Amino acid sequence: MNDPSFAGFRVPPQDLEAEQSVLGAMFLNREAIRIVIQKLSPEDFYRGAHRNIYKAILAVDDRKEPVDAITLSNEIRRMEEFDTVGGLAGIQALADRVPTAANIEFYAEIVKEKSASRRLITAATQVVAEAYEDTTPIKELLDSAEKRIFDATYYRTVSGSITVKERAGKICELLLTRGPEHGITGVATGFDYIDEMTGGFQNSELVIIGARPSVGKTALALSMALNAAGGTTKTFKKTPVGLFSLEMTADQILTRAFCMLGDVDSRKARSGFFEENEHHKLIQAAEKIHAMDIRLNDTSQMNIFEIKAEARRWREKGIGILFVDYLTLISPGFRADRREQEVAFISGQLKALARDLQIPVVALSQLSRPMKGQEDREPHLSDLRESGAIEQDADTVIFIHKKLNDDGETYNYSLLLSKQRNGPTGRSFITFKPKSTKFENYRPEKTEQVGQEEQEQAETHESSWRPNR
């Protein structure tokens, strides 16, 4: 990577001996080639001759031909790069360089690290050049800089392949030791029906909570976050929580949390006219919040790279579940031709983040507004706004459905588990307490939101979901 953009006359980071050792080891056996392919791309080699030899090795191996000086010479001649690699003598020198491929992973890692350093230098140089030009708005410049730095420093090796024999024993042991207690193997949400159907939100999965505007996405997500951080009544296990709020400020989120935990009227929280017993409830709520491990970021207009960077820092501090409120407010960090492309990119990045951090990522998503006369229609997966990629990337999709009762004044609420990649789907009633803006498990005696017919149905099916057919 002989790039004139590198500052001054300093030699860019590189280790030619490590590059030669990697290429030499690839002559010895096919297993060494498999290891290197997982770690390196041609651009990771600093010297152009080494890049060309590596490309030639990949081409020969792809044809299932033996990799030796003769087959490589023929391939490099076909590439018209024979003179650049030093001819047959240069190729043979690499083949004779290492007696064993035992240290191939060590050398490949050195080459990868040097390559990352060079990419970082190039990215930083480009950022400096753009800043000196002073022609780009500062917000766009910062977004561009963060994306360049992220792309330069984020690299991973494709080392996820295993044999079934290696993993089978561990999986069997895990299944046998889980036991039947509570049936929750993931992060408990505190909502019986969801936990029963999913076993709690599972690590490495992307969960989408969707609803139409002003139906209660934030209220449900915050209820789940508080349940997870406080420990549910079933598990008593506390899970550290991370929460990105792109729509509401931290003060607004915490005010809601106080009202939820203290069962206090949110309107009184805005006016300040509390009764004496409500002061006591607020103090108790404060004690509960103080005992929780919740990390909150209320920066608006965050891009996905900022969210991923912050989430990684939070993960190092121990968070076990991440909430994002909400998906379509996230900036992709670049401008695409269509909004659908941006949303698809964000959705894919959140899915990748869940896998990288090995925790559940719960993202809220707006639904398209229903057509006139269809306001009571249950949401469908196709209603997820702006991109079918959300449906595709999500492991679990939960909709909140708000339906006007026959009296024309009250509503009943239900949760629709419309997609679960590894389990069944279904629906259940849920209680919404409008004064404290809190969702709870459905209990007929506690709610004023559900009509008589729905109460009778819920009493019959109180302990189980009604599965979709």
N, C-alpha and C positions, 0 to 999 in steps of 0.2 A: 504494500500500500504506500507507494512513493507519492505522497500528496503534498503539493507545494503549500497547502494551507497550514501545515504544521509550523508552529511559531519558531522564528529565528532559524538557526542552523543546527539546532539540537536534533539528535537522531531519535526518531520515534521509538517507543518501546517495542522490542522484538527479541527473539531468541532463535537465531538461525540454527544453532546446534540442536535445539529441541525439535524444530521443524524437520531437520534432516533425520533425526532419530525416529520421528513419527513415520516418515515416508519409508525409511529403511525397514522398520518393523513390519510395515504392510506387505513387504515382499515375502515375508517368512511364512505366513499362514493366513487363511481366510478369516479366522476368528479375530485377528488383529484388525482386519479391514472392517469387520462388523462393529467393533468397539469404537473405532475412530469415526465411522459414519454417524454414530449416535452423538458425537461430541463436536465435530468440526464441519464447517463448510469451506469451499475453496477460498472465500474472502478472508478467512481467518489466517491464512499464510501471508507473511509479509513480503517475501521475495517472489517476484513474478514467476520465476522458473519453478519454484515449489508449488505454486498454485496450478500451473499447467500440468505438472507431473501428477498432482493429486486428482485433477479432473480426468487425466488419462487412466489412472488406476480405477476410478469409479466407473468409467466407460467400459474398460476391459472386464472388470468384475461383473458388471451388469449383463454382459454377454456370456457369463459363466465360463470365461476362458481363464487359464492360469495367469497370474500376475508375475511376469518375469521381465528381464531386460529386453528380450526379443519382442514380446507382445506389446510392451510399453513403447518401444522404439517405433513400431509400426503405427500405433495409435497416435503418437505425438507427431509423426510425419503427416498423418492424415489431418491433424489439427494445424499443420504448417507452423509448428513451434519447435522443430527439432533443434535448430541452432541455438534457440534461447535457453535450452536446458543443458547445454554443454555437450550435445550429441550422445552417442552410445557410452562414451567414457563417463560422462556426468551421471547417467542413469545407473551404470554399473557401480560407481562409487557409492551411491546411496544404498544399493542392494548389499554391499559389503560392509556398510557402516556399523550395524549392530548385530551381535551374535545371537540375541534372543529378543523376543517380543514381550518379555515379562513385565517391563516397565512402561508399556505403551500408554496406559491410562494416565500415568504421572506426566509423561511428556506432552500428551494431548491437552491436559489441563493447563500446562504452562503456555502452550500456543494459544489456547482460548483466552486466558487472562491477558496476555499481551495484546491480542486482537481487541478485547474490550477496552483496554486502555487507549489504544489508537482511535477507536470509535468515539470515545469520550473526548479526546483532544479535538478531533474534527468537529464534533457537535458543539463544543464550547467555543471553538474558533468561529464557527458560523453564527452562533448567538452573539458573540462580540461584534462581528461584522454587521449584523442586522441592527444592533443597538447603535452603532456609530452612524449608520445611514439615517436613522431618525425619521423614517418615512412610514413606519407601521405603528398603529395605536398601541399603547403600552399593554393593554389587556391581551390583545392578539399576540404581541411579542412574548409576553410571559407564558401564554398557552403554548406557543410554538417552542419556546425554550424548554419548558417542562417535558413536552413530548419528545424533543430531540434528546434530552438527557436521559429520559426513561428508555427510549429505544436503544440508546447507546450502551446503557449499563445493564439492561435487563436481558439476560440470556439464560437459557436452560438447556440441559442435555436431554436427549430422548432416551431415558434409561428406565422406562416403566415396564419393559417386557420382563415377564417371569415365566417359569414353568409352573404348571398346575401343581406338580408334586411339591414345589417349594412353599406354596401358599396354602394348600389344602389342609395341612395339619393345624396351622394357625387359625383358619376360619372355623374348623371343627371345634377347636378349643374355645374360641370366642362364643360360638353358638351354645355350647354346653354350659358355659359359665354365666351366660346372661341371666338365666333363671326367669321365672314367671312374674316376679315382683313388679306390679304396676303396669307391665307391658310396655314400658317406655325405655327405648334404647338411645334416643336422641335427646335434643333439648326440649324439655316439656314446655308447652305453651300455656298450661293452666286451663285450657278448654278441653273438656273431657272427650268430646266427639272427635276433635282433631287429633288429640293424643292417642285415642283408641285406634283411629284409622291409619295414622302415619307412624305410630310409635315415637312421637315427638319429631321435630324437624331434624333431619339427618345431616351429618357432616358431608361437606363437599357438594351439597345440593342447592340449587337456586329455587327459591319459593317466591311465587308471585301472588300478591294480594291485590285483587282488582275490584273496583266499584265505580259507579257513576259519581259525578261530583256531589259533594256534601252528603254522602251516604254513611261515611264513617271509617274510611281507610286508616287515617292517622289514629283514630280512637282505638281501633282493633289492634293495630301494630303496637301502639304504646301500651295497651293492656297486656299484650303478649310479652313485651319487653320487661314490664314491671313484674309480671309473673315469673319470668325466667330469672331475673336478677334477684328477686326476693325469695325464690324457692316456692314451688307449688305445694298445696296442702297434701298432695299425694306423695311427692318425692322428697320434699324439703331440701332438694339439691339446688344451690345457688349457682347460676351461670353468669359470669361477667359478660356485659352487653356493650356493643358499640352501636351508635345511632347517628346517622347523617340526616339532618333535617334541612332540606333545601327550601322548604316553603314557610316554616314557622321558626321563630327565634327561640333561643334557649329559654328565655323567660316565659314564653308562651307554652313551651313544652313542659317546663317544670310546674307552671301553674296548673296545667291539666293534670300532671302527675299527683300534685297535692290534692286536688279535688277528687281524683279517682281513688286514691288510697285512703283519704279521709271521709269519702262519701259526702262531700260538701257541694252545695249548689255552685256551679261555675259562674252564674250571674252575680252571686254575692261576692265571689272572688274579684270580679271586675269593679263592683260598687263599694266593697269594703264593709257592708252591713252584715256582719256575722253575729249570730247568737252566741251566748256564753258557751254552750256545749260544743259549738263548732270550733271555737278556739282550741278546745282540748283535742278535737279530732285532727286539727291541723298540726298540732304539736306531735301527736302520735304519727301522723303521716311523715313529718320531718324526720322522726327517729327511724322510720322504716327506710326512707330514702338514703339517710346517712349510712345505713348498714349495707346498701347495695353498691355494686361495682358497675357503674354505667359511665361510659365515655361518650360525650356528645359534641358534635360539630355542627353549628348552625350557619356555616358559610353558604351564602346563596351563589348560584351560578358556578358551582364547582365543576371541573371537568373530570372525566373518568380516571385520568392519570393521577390527579390529586387525591381522589377517593382511594385509589388502590395503594398509593404511597402511605396515606394516613392509616388505612386499614392494616397494612403490614406492621406499622409501628404499634398499633393497638394489639395486634395478634401477639407480638413479642411481649406485651404486658399481660397477656392471658385471656383476652376476650374469647368467648365460646360461641357467639352468634352475632351477626351483623344485620342491622336494619337500615334501609335506604328509603327515605321519604322525599320525593318519589322519583321513579326511573326517568320519566320523560322530561324532568327538569335538569337532568345531567347534561352537560356539554360534552361532545365527543372529543374536543380538543383540536378539531380540524373542521373544515367546511366541505361538506359533500354536495353532490348535485341535488340530491333529494333527502328530505327528512327521514324517510324510511331507511335509507342507508345508514344514517347517523344512529337511529334507534337500534338497528340491527347490530351495529358495532358495539354500542353500549351494553346491550343485552348479552352479547357474546363475551365481553370483557367481565361482566359480573359473574357469569357462569364460570369463566376461567379463574376468577378470584376465589370463588367458593372452593374450587378444586385445589388451588395453590395453597390457600390458608387452611384447608380441611376443616371448615366450619360451615354451618348453614348461612346463606345470604338471603335475606328476606327483603324483596324490593316491592314497593307499592306502584301500582300502575292505574292510570285513568282508563275508563272505558268510553267508547263512543256514546254520544247521547242517543237515546232511543227515538225512533220516529214517533210522530204525533199519534196518540191512540195506543202506543205500545209501551207506555211508561211502566206498566206492571210486569212486562215480560222478563223472565229470568235471563240473566246474562249468559252469553255463550263465549267460547274461546275466541271466536271470530270477532268479538267486540273489543278485544285488546287493541288499544289505539295505536295507530301509526306504523305498526310492523307485525307481520306474522312471525318474525324471528323470535319475539318474546314467547309465544306459544311453543315454538320449537325448542328453545333453549331451556325453558323452565322444566324442572323435575316435578314440581307440584304447583297447581294453580287453585287458589281459593277465591271465590267471589262472595261479596256481601250483597244479599238481595233484600231490598226494602219494598214492602208491598202495603198499599193502603187497604185497611179493613173496610168491611161493609158499612160501618158507621160513618165513614168519610172523614174521621177525625184522628184515629189511631193507626199505628202501623205494626205489622209484625216483621221481624227480621229473621233471616235464615242464612246459614253458611253453606255454600255449594262447593264441595270438593270436586271440581270439574276435571282435573287431571292429576294423576299420581303415577309417575313412571314405574314405580315398584310396588303398587298396591291398588286397592279398590277405590272407587269414587262413590259419592253419595251426598246427602244433604241433611241438615239438622236445623232446628230452631235455636235461636240464641237471644238472650235478653240484652236490651239496650236501655241504660238508665240515662235519660236525657239531661237530668239535672247535673250529674257529675260527669257526663259524656263518657260513660264507662260501659264496656261490654262484659257480660258475665255468662257463665253457664246457664242454660235455660232452666228456670224453676217457675212453674205456673203460679205459685202463691206469691212470687216476688215481682211479677211483671204486670204492667198495665198496658203493654204494647201489643199483646196478642189477643185476638178475638176468641170467642167461646169455642167455636169449631176447631180452631188451631190448638187451643189448650187441651181439648179432649184428645186430639191426635198426639200431641206431645206427651201427655200423661201415659198414653198407651206405649209410646216408643221412647220414653225418657232416657233409657240406658243404652240405646243403640241407634246407629244411623239407619236411615232408609236408603239402601243402596240403589244406584241407578241400574236400570235393566238394559 
